[in-house]
Amino acid sequence: MLAIKDLSITRGVGEQSFTVSLPHLSLTEGEVIALCGSSGCGKSTLLEMIGLILKPDTLSQYNFDCVTLNMDLAPLIQGNDQKTLAEIRSKNLGFMLQNGGLLPFLSVWQNILLPCQTNEILADEVWLHHLCEKLNIGHLLAKYPKQLSIGERQRVAFVRSISHKPLLLLADEPTSALDPHHSEVLFHLMLSLAKQQKIAVLLVTHDWDLVQRNKLRTFSAKLDTALRQSCFIEQTNNDR
């Protein structure tokens, strides 16, 4: 579904520079891949590049192979075609930010429906209400983000991120603010929805136990402090 090759960016200059790279990544429909590494290794930077938000310094391939999107985006990314990339990002990608990223002037339900409205598609409201009930936020739909706990905002952010049924979901620490029960519920809901809706998921997490128990493919940051670089490589069974 998605193949990325030779993705990298260098931030800062001289001795303050740091390079984040991803030699190769391939994702199939409905697959969930974990991105792991210590704080500061570049996981969020990597998500921003894959999410078409941050322009990389190098990239040889960014190829979607789907019925609704079949093209290599590398020329658009290298050419910095922001208008086209914004349209592709809005329709085909979902983002779940660590802090929720909800708009404070919209209610919970309005936040959830926003991706559908932005892309002028009909929301599957029955399905969305079902997800809200599963995550125990069904009673919060008329409230505003400031009235919610951090964990409640995180669960709302998850529903919003998939409300338009994107091809690819990018989730940055989606369970970081949740108690163990809600963490398990959201994580397993994410896995089942990925399969059912054929949504590929790239997941940044520090919860190594959750990754191992669910036997996810994992890309871990290999840090080289001398060269000031972090390279994300797929782990084999022998590495785990």
C-alpha positions in Angstrom: 0.0 0.0 0.0 2.8 2.4 0.9 6.5 2.2 0.2 9.1 4.8 1.4 12.8 4.8 0.5 15.8 7.0 1.5 13.9 9.4 3.7 16.1 11.8 5.8 16.4 15.3 7.2 19.2 17.1 9.0 18.2 19.8 11.6 20.5 22.3 13.0 24.1 23.1 11.8 27.6 22.1 12.7 28.0 20.5 16.0 24.3 21.2 16.8 23.1 19.2 13.8 21.2 16.0 14.0 20.0 13.7 11.2 17.0 11.5 11.2 16.7 8.8 8.5 14.5 5.9 7.4 16.2 3.8 4.6 13.1 1.8 3.8 9.6 1.2 5.0 6.7 -0.7 3.4 3.1 -0.9 4.8 0.2 -3.0 3.7 -3.5 -2.3 4.1 -4.6 -2.9 7.7 -1.1 -3.3 9.0 0.1 -1.7 12.3 3.8 -0.8 12.7 5.4 0.6 15.8 8.1 3.2 15.9 10.2 2.9 19.0 13.2 4.7 20.5 14.3 6.9 23.4 13.1 10.5 23.8 14.8 12.8 21.4 15.7 10.2 18.8 13.5 11.8 16.1 10.2 9.7 16.2 8.0 12.8 16.0 10.2 14.3 13.2 9.9 11.0 11.3 6.1 11.1 11.7 6.0 14.7 10.4 7.9 13.7 7.3 5.8 10.7 6.6 2.7 12.8 7.3 3.7 15.3 4.6 4.0 18.1 7.1 7.8 18.4 7.1 9.8 18.5 3.9 12.7 16.0 4.0 16.2 16.7 2.6 16.3 13.4 0.8 13.7 11.0 -0.6 13.7 8.6 -3.5 10.3 7.1 -3.1 7.0 7.7 -1.4 4.6 5.5 -3.3 0.9 4.9 -2.5 -0.5 1.8 -4.3 -4.2 1.9 -3.5 -7.5 2.1 -5.5 -8.1 5.6 -4.3 -4.5 6.8 -4.5 -2.0 5.3 -6.9 1.0 7.5 -7.3 4.6 8.3 -6.2 4.4 11.5 -4.1 8.2 11.9 -4.1 8.2 14.5 -7.0 5.5 16.5 -5.3 7.4 16.4 -2.0 10.7 17.4 -3.5 9.0 20.1 -5.6 7.3 21.4 -2.4 3.9 21.3 -4.0 2.1 22.3 -0.8 -1.4 22.8 -2.3 -1.5 19.3 -3.8 0.1 17.7 -0.7 -2.4 19.4 1.6 -5.3 17.9 -0.4 -3.7 14.4 -0.4 -2.9 14.7 3.4 -6.4 15.9 4.3 -8.2 13.1 2.4 -5.9 10.2 2.9 -4.1 10.6 6.2 -5.3 10.7 9.8 -3.3 12.3 12.6 -3.5 11.5 16.3 -1.4 14.0 18.3 -0.1 13.3 21.7 -1.8 16.3 23.2 -5.0 15.7 21.4 -4.9 18.7 19.2 -8.6 19.4 19.5 -10.0 22.8 18.5 -11.1 24.5 21.7 -14.0 26.4 20.1 -15.7 23.2 18.7 -17.6 20.7 20.8 -16.3 17.1 21.0 -18.8 16.0 18.3 -17.9 18.9 16.0 -14.2 18.0 16.4 -14.9 14.4 15.5 -16.8 15.4 12.4 -14.3 18.0 11.2 -12.2 15.7 8.9 -15.4 14.6 7.1 -16.6 18.2 6.8 -13.3 19.4 5.5 -13.2 16.7 2.8 -16.9 17.1 2.0 -17.7 13.5 2.7 -20.7 12.0 4.5 -19.8 10.9 8.1 -20.8 7.5 9.2 -22.4 8.8 12.3 -23.7 5.5 13.6 -20.2 4.0 13.4 -18.7 7.0 15.1 -21.2 6.9 17.9 -20.4 3.2 18.4 -16.7 4.1 18.7 -17.4 6.8 21.2 -19.4 4.4 23.3 -16.6 1.8 23.1 -14.1 4.4 24.4 -16.5 5.7 27.1 -16.8 9.2 25.7 -20.3 8.9 24.3 -21.6 11.1 27.1 -19.1 13.9 26.4 -20.1 14.8 22.8 -21.8 18.1 23.7 -18.8 19.2 25.9 -15.8 21.3 24.8 -12.1 20.2 25.1 -11.4 22.4 28.1 -14.1 20.4 30.0 -12.3 17.1 29.4 -9.5 15.4 31.2 -6.3 14.7 29.2 -7.2 11.1 28.8 -10.7 12.0 27.5 -9.2 14.4 25.0 -6.8 11.7 23.8 -9.7 9.2 23.2 -11.7 11.9 21.3 -8.6 12.6 19.2 -8.4 9.0 18.2 -12.0 8.9 17.0 -11.5 12.2 15.1 -8.3 10.8 13.4 -10.1 8.0 11.8 -13.6 9.6 11.3 -12.9 10.0 7.6 -11.5 6.4 7.3 -8.0 7.4 6.0 -5.6 5.2 4.2 -2.9 5.8 6.8 -3.1 6.8 10.5 -0.2 8.4 12.2 -0.5 8.1 15.9 2.0 9.8 18.3 1.9 8.1 21.7 -1.9 7.4 21.5 -2.1 5.8 25.0 0.3 8.0 26.9 -2.3 9.8 29.0 -4.6 6.8 29.5 -5.0 4.5 32.5 -4.2 0.8 31.9 -7.8 -0.2 31.2 -8.5 2.5 28.6 -5.0 2.0 27.1 -5.8 -1.6 26.4 -9.3 -0.7 25.1 -8.0 1.9 22.7 -5.0 -0.1 21.5 -7.1 -3.2 20.7 -9.8 -1.0 19.1 -7.1 0.5 16.9 -5.9 -3.0 15.9 -9.3 -4.2 15.0 -10.3 -1.1 13.1 -7.1 -1.2 11.1 -8.1 -4.7 9.9 -11.8 -4.0 9.4 -11.4 -0.6 7.6 -8.0 -1.5 5.9 -6.3 1.5 7.6 -2.5 1.2 7.8 -1.2 2.5 11.1 2.2 4.0 12.1 2.3 4.1 15.9 4.9 5.9 18.0 5.0 4.3 21.5 7.1 3.7 24.5 4.9 0.8 25.6 7.3 -2.0 24.6 5.2 -4.6 26.5 2.1 -3.7 24.4 4.1 -4.0 21.2 5.6 -7.4 22.1 2.3 -8.8 23.3 0.6 -7.9 20.0 3.6 -9.0 17.9 3.8 -5.8 15.9 6.4 -5.1 13.2 8.8 -2.6 14.8 11.2 0.0 13.6 13.6 1.1 16.2 16.0 4.1 16.2 19.7 3.2 16.0 21.4 6.2 17.6 25.0 7.2 16.7 25.9 10.1 19.0 29.3 10.5 17.5 27.8 11.1 14.0 24.8 12.9 15.5 22.3 10.7 13.7 19.3 8.4 14.3 18.4 5.7 11.7 15.2 3.8 12.0 15.7 0.1 11.1 13.2 -2.7 11.2 13.9 -5.1 14.1 14.2 -8.8 13.4 13.1 -11.5 15.9 16.8 -11.8 16.9 16.9 -8.2 17.9 13.9 -8.4 20.3 
